[in-house]
Amino acid sequence: MHPILFSAGPLTIYSYGVLLASAYLLGLWLAVKRARGAGVDANRIMDLLIWVIIAALVGAKALLFIVDFKHFTSSWQEFMTLLRSGGVFYGGLISAIVVCIWQLKKHRLPLWPSGDLFAPGIALGYMVGRLGCLMAGCCYGKPTDVAWAVTFTDPVANLNVGTPLNVALHPTQLYESAAGLVILAALLILEKRPGHFAGRTFWSFAFLYAVLRFIIEFFRGDDRGMVFNAVSTSQFISIVLAPLSLFMLWYLSRPARPAEAEAPHGPRKPRFV
């Protein structure tokens, strides 16, 4: 497609970087908008999400480095290509969740209601970010003869991320972007349905993403690591995440137990929920 958006002398602006930044900004905008609508301090949410974004960027590249360790350690030049690579979404998601929990405790915000606020923003950012993958040529699909196949011709894509040139490929980047759109729509519709409980939106996002990512991985053609020589790293994480999500949806949907009597010696110590 168009890995380089434009060049001006020594300055090169890459399409992936622009769309990735747009993805984070749009996700941040939606999360802050939803927080304001829920009566949550937007400044605290902004501060929290900045840390989450940093963690996502670092985590995505860290997992990419782990799953393709031999490639990135084969030479200094190959290691430097890590800076131009987007990373693994699951790595960014996991590290972002860890940092988010830490920040929620710091700002004394409830865990699952906050996760519900953020989940649609993650889906929106994912949808836009995958368009950056399409422009860069990374996360490409297997060769195919389907009518909607894409063919990359820009040598920069091959140089940066090893994209096969002049070969019709599954547009897995578009599959993933469409998955983000489907998840976003499903979450917003689900929130309007009765029976809402704290954590339903977040864990619904986790389940939908795990299922769709597991399926789309079958069409991916890039090298992204294998587990037990049977499934890709992302498919393995999906296998763990999908049943965990269903369990959490069941667990959090249970009727609340009656509040325990207050201790006679004084009020309880506040705790993070």
C-alpha positions as CSV (number, residue, x, y, z in Angstrom):
1,M,0.0,0.0,0.0
2,H,1.7,3.2,1.2
3,P,4.1,2.6,4.1
4,I,5.5,6.1,3.7
5,L,2.9,8.9,4.0
6,F,5.3,11.6,2.8
7,S,9.0,12.5,3.0
8,A,10.6,16.0,3.3
9,G,14.4,15.9,3.2
10,P,15.6,13.8,6.1
11,L,12.1,13.7,7.6
12,T,10.0,10.6,6.8
13,I,6.4,10.2,8.1
14,Y,5.2,6.6,8.1
15,S,1.5,5.8,7.5
16,Y,1.6,3.2,10.3
17,G,2.8,5.8,12.9
18,V,0.1,8.3,11.9
19,L,-2.7,5.8,12.1
20,L,-1.4,4.2,15.3
21,A,-1.3,7.7,16.9
22,S,-4.8,8.3,15.6
23,A,-6.0,4.9,17.0
24,Y,-4.7,5.8,20.5
25,L,-6.2,9.3,20.3
26,L,-9.6,8.1,19.2
27,G,-9.6,5.4,21.9
28,L,-8.6,8.0,24.5
29,W,-11.3,10.4,23.2
30,L,-14.1,7.8,23.5
31,A,-12.9,6.6,26.9
32,V,-12.9,10.2,28.3
33,K,-16.2,11.0,26.7
34,R,-17.8,7.9,28.3
35,A,-16.1,8.7,31.6
36,R,-17.7,12.2,31.6
37,G,-21.0,10.7,30.8
38,A,-20.7,8.4,33.8
39,G,-19.7,11.4,36.1
40,V,-16.1,10.3,36.5
41,D,-13.3,12.9,36.7
42,A,-12.0,13.2,33.1
43,N,-8.6,14.5,34.3
44,R,-8.0,11.4,36.3
45,I,-9.0,9.2,33.4
46,M,-6.7,11.1,31.1
47,D,-3.8,10.7,33.4
48,L,-4.5,7.0,33.8
49,L,-4.9,6.3,30.1
50,I,-1.6,8.1,29.2
51,W,0.2,5.5,31.3
52,V,-1.9,2.8,29.8
53,I,-1.0,3.9,26.3
54,I,2.7,3.9,27.1
55,A,2.4,0.4,28.6
56,A,0.5,-0.8,25.5
57,L,3.3,0.4,23.2
58,V,6.0,-1.2,25.2
59,G,4.1,-4.5,25.8
60,A,3.2,-4.9,22.1
61,K,6.9,-4.6,21.1
62,A,8.1,-6.8,24.0
63,L,5.8,-9.7,23.0
64,L,6.9,-9.3,19.4
65,F,10.5,-9.5,20.5
66,I,9.8,-12.6,22.5
67,V,7.9,-14.5,19.8
68,D,10.4,-13.7,17.1
69,F,13.5,-13.7,19.4
70,K,15.9,-15.4,16.9
71,H,15.0,-12.9,14.2
72,F,15.6,-9.8,16.2
73,T,18.8,-11.1,17.8
74,S,20.3,-12.3,14.6
75,S,22.0,-8.9,14.0
76,W,21.9,-5.3,15.1
77,Q,20.2,-4.3,11.9
78,E,17.3,-6.7,12.5
79,F,17.0,-5.6,16.1
80,M,16.5,-2.0,14.9
81,T,13.6,-3.1,12.7
82,L,11.8,-3.7,16.0
83,L,11.4,0.1,16.2
84,R,9.5,0.1,12.9
85,S,7.3,-2.9,13.8
86,G,3.9,-2.4,15.3
87,G,4.1,-5.3,17.8
88,V,1.6,-7.9,19.0
89,F,-1.7,-6.6,20.1
90,Y,-2.1,-9.2,22.9
91,G,1.2,-8.0,24.4
92,G,0.0,-4.4,24.5
93,L,-3.4,-5.5,25.9
94,I,-1.9,-7.5,28.7
95,S,0.6,-4.9,29.8
96,A,-2.0,-2.2,29.5
97,I,-4.4,-4.1,31.8
98,V,-1.6,-4.6,34.4
99,V,-0.8,-0.9,34.4
100,C,-4.4,0.1,34.3
101,I,-5.1,-1.9,37.4
102,W,-2.2,-0.2,39.2
103,Q,-3.5,3.2,38.1
104,L,-7.1,2.5,39.1
105,K,-5.9,1.6,42.6
106,K,-3.8,4.8,42.6
107,H,-6.8,7.0,41.6
108,R,-9.2,4.9,43.7
109,L,-11.5,4.1,40.8
110,P,-13.6,0.9,40.7
111,L,-12.1,-1.9,38.6
112,W,-14.9,-3.4,36.6
113,P,-17.0,-0.3,36.0
114,S,-13.8,1.4,34.7
115,G,-13.1,-1.5,32.4
116,D,-16.6,-1.2,31.0
117,L,-15.9,2.5,30.2
118,F,-12.6,1.7,28.5
119,A,-13.6,-1.4,26.4
120,P,-15.3,0.3,23.5
121,G,-12.4,2.7,23.2
122,I,-10.0,-0.2,22.9
123,A,-12.2,-1.7,20.1
124,L,-12.3,1.7,18.3
125,G,-8.5,2.1,18.5
126,Y,-8.0,-1.5,17.4
127,M,-10.1,-0.9,14.3
128,V,-8.2,2.2,13.3
129,G,-4.8,0.7,14.2
130,R,-5.2,-2.3,11.9
131,L,-5.7,0.1,9.0
132,G,-2.2,1.3,9.8
133,C,-1.1,-2.3,9.4
134,L,-2.6,-2.4,6.0
135,M,-0.8,0.7,4.9
136,A,2.5,-0.6,6.3
137,G,2.1,-4.1,4.9
138,C,2.6,-5.8,8.2
139,C,0.4,-8.6,9.7
140,Y,-0.2,-9.8,6.1
141,G,-2.2,-12.8,5.1
142,K,-1.6,-16.0,3.3
143,P,-1.6,-16.2,-0.6
144,T,-5.1,-16.6,-1.9
145,D,-7.2,-16.2,-5.1
146,V,-10.3,-14.6,-3.4
147,A,-11.8,-11.6,-5.2
148,W,-11.0,-9.3,-2.4
149,A,-7.3,-10.2,-2.1
150,V,-4.7,-7.4,-1.8
151,T,-1.3,-7.2,-3.6
152,F,1.6,-5.2,-2.1
153,T,4.1,-3.7,-4.5
154,D,6.0,-1.1,-2.4
155,P,9.6,-2.3,-1.7
156,V,9.6,-0.3,1.5
157,A,7.0,-2.7,2.9
158,N,9.2,-5.7,2.1
159,L,12.3,-4.0,3.5
160,N,10.6,-3.0,6.8
161,V,8.4,-6.0,7.6
162,G,9.1,-8.6,5.0
163,T,5.8,-8.2,3.1
164,P,5.6,-10.5,0.0
165,L,5.4,-8.3,-3.1
166,N,3.3,-8.9,-6.2
167,V,1.4,-11.8,-4.5
168,A,-2.3,-11.8,-3.9
169,L,-2.8,-12.1,-0.1
170,H,-5.7,-12.4,2.3
171,P,-6.3,-8.8,3.6
172,T,-6.1,-9.9,7.2
173,Q,-5.5,-6.3,8.3
174,L,-9.0,-5.5,7.0
175,Y,-10.4,-8.7,8.6
176,E,-9.0,-7.5,12.0
177,S,-10.2,-3.9,11.4
178,A,-13.7,-5.2,10.6
179,A,-13.5,-7.4,13.8
180,G,-12.8,-4.2,15.8
181,L,-15.9,-2.5,14.2
182,V,-18.1,-5.6,15.0
183,I,-16.9,-5.7,18.6
184,L,-17.4,-1.9,19.0
185,A,-21.0,-2.2,17.7
186,A,-21.7,-5.3,19.8
187,L,-20.5,-3.6,23.0
188,L,-22.6,-0.5,22.5
189,I,-25.7,-2.5,21.7
190,L,-25.1,-4.8,24.6
191,E,-24.9,-1.9,27.0
192,K,-28.5,-1.0,26.1
193,R,-29.8,-4.4,26.9
194,P,-31.2,-5.2,30.3
195,G,-29.3,-7.2,32.9
196,H,-26.2,-5.0,33.0
197,F,-23.6,-5.7,35.7
198,A,-20.2,-4.3,36.3
199,G,-17.6,-6.0,34.1
200,R,-20.1,-7.2,31.4
201,T,-18.9,-4.8,28.7
202,F,-15.2,-5.5,29.4
203,W,-15.4,-9.2,29.5
204,S,-17.7,-9.3,26.5
205,F,-15.0,-7.4,24.7
206,A,-12.4,-9.9,25.8
207,F,-14.5,-12.9,24.7
208,L,-15.4,-11.5,21.3
209,Y,-11.8,-10.4,20.6
210,A,-10.5,-13.8,21.6
211,V,-12.9,-15.7,19.3
212,L,-12.4,-13.4,16.3
213,R,-8.7,-13.2,16.7
214,F,-8.4,-17.0,16.9
215,I,-10.3,-17.4,13.6
216,I,-8.5,-14.7,11.7
217,E,-5.1,-16.2,12.7
218,F,-5.8,-19.0,10.3
219,F,-5.5,-16.6,7.4
220,R,-2.3,-14.9,8.6
221,G,0.8,-15.5,6.6
222,D,3.5,-13.7,8.6
223,D,5.8,-15.4,11.1
224,R,4.5,-14.7,14.6
225,G,5.6,-17.6,16.7
226,M,4.1,-21.0,17.4
227,V,3.1,-22.7,20.7
228,F,3.5,-26.5,20.8
229,N,4.0,-26.4,17.0
230,A,0.2,-26.3,16.8
231,V,-1.2,-22.8,17.2
232,S,0.2,-19.3,17.0
233,T,1.0,-17.3,20.1
234,S,-2.1,-15.2,19.7
235,Q,-4.3,-18.3,19.2
236,F,-2.9,-19.8,22.4
237,I,-3.7,-16.7,24.3
238,S,-7.2,-16.7,22.8
239,I,-7.7,-20.3,23.9
240,V,-6.9,-19.2,27.5
241,L,-8.8,-15.9,27.3
242,A,-12.1,-17.1,25.8
243,P,-13.1,-19.5,28.6
244,L,-11.7,-17.1,31.2
245,S,-14.0,-14.4,29.8
246,L,-17.0,-16.7,30.0
247,F,-16.2,-17.6,33.5
248,M,-15.9,-14.0,34.6
249,L,-19.2,-13.1,32.9
250,W,-20.9,-15.9,34.8
251,Y,-19.1,-15.0,38.1
252,L,-19.8,-11.3,37.9
253,S,-23.4,-11.8,36.9
254,R,-24.3,-13.7,40.1
255,P,-26.8,-12.1,42.4
256,A,-25.0,-9.9,45.0
257,R,-24.7,-11.5,48.4
258,P,-26.3,-9.6,51.4
259,A,-24.0,-7.1,52.9
260,E,-22.1,-8.3,55.9
261,A,-22.8,-6.7,59.2
262,E,-20.5,-3.9,60.1
263,A,-17.8,-4.9,62.6
264,P,-18.7,-3.6,66.1
265,H,-15.3,-2.0,66.7
266,G,-15.6,0.5,63.8
267,P,-16.0,1.0,60.1
268,R,-14.2,-1.2,57.6
269,K,-11.1,-0.2,55.9
270,P,-12.0,1.0,52.3
271,R,-11.0,-1.5,49.7
272,F,-10.6,-1.4,45.9
273,V,-13.4,-3.2,44.1
